[in-house]
Amino acid sequence: MSQQIHIEEQASKPRGKFILLGGGWVASRFAREVADAHDVVITCRTEEKCAKAREEMGSKAISVVRFELDDFASWDNVNSEDQLGIRAVFVTWALAPDQVPKVQKLLSTLASSDGSLRIPVMCLGTTSIYDVPNWKVSIQESSKLKETGTPLRGRADSEAELLSMGASVLHLSGLCGDDREIRPFFEKGWVRNSLDLVNLVHIQDVIRVMLSFSEEENFKTIRGKRINVSAGAFRYSDLADGLEVESPASSFPPSATSKIISTQFLRESLGDKFMGAFTMPVSGVKPVSQGWTSAPEEGGRNFDEYWELMRDTFDGCWTGPTAWYKHAEDDKKLDNGILFENAATNVESCYNITFTDADNGTWDGQGLRFAPGGA
């Protein structure tokens, strides 16, 4: 449905031109989607890749040109395009710090006299740049980023340089749709049937967001800002049930990789009706949270209810034999340092876990090998 909606919207608008720096998965699908209503320029780094992309695109409205950031001669392939008809420019690859000055110089050809960009320029980013304290915290655009020195922080810092020019960054959650199906992730064991959360967005909705923010009035609301793009946070166990895949279930609480991406800013920018048309990754499966409220969706639960379920899972007295291991002495370690020695076997352990209220509890353990007075 969302695909039909935005095609009809674009068909009613004056024909324009989109430039996509990079010809990857998102760029190629965007190009094919809008080619009937607009002209599109996408770039590839070699002539061989250009030839292959032209064959795959199959539309005269899509121009595939060679562009290599380190080859200044190839910049003319982009700069020579008529600037007057350009609706928006998208930087679609993961920016590295050493690329920023060159990208800024390229984009400066689209700048006005005061140095700010005169047309919408957007960089496609990822929600993985955020540091996640715990899964119950809603991650907003102002949330803490990854630690300095990590690759993802380098990417975020590079994006910040473009933000200072007036560009925007669309932070995409996990992409799905088209040939990116969710079922193989379970079947190949890449993910498990668990309470872990994953934020997903369908490629058709990514295209809708890109098109909507290409409108100058909409772009004004996000100029120079980051904005999260997600259909919601989904529980893997719900996705497994919806897909009817056979996958061993786990009742452990959400891991450190779980997070809930806030899309409050996106909703405020484009409206409830726009967000309401988002495509769910798996038919019939609703998200734990759609990013702007913790209120339960019809037929689903909010994340406070999931926390209650996990408390019930852990509450109780757990007993049984336990084998404990410790790191081996230095002279016995392997080169990678991962060698353990059996420290105690068949120790009778007991974990008595109780909760005094919704957020506090006690954990009483016996048979803990490395605790004071342990076995």
Summary of the structure (lengths in Angstrom):
residues: 375
radius of gyration: 25.0
end to end distance: 62.0
largest distance: 77.2
contacts: 1120
relative contact order: 0.10
helix: 34%
strand: 26%
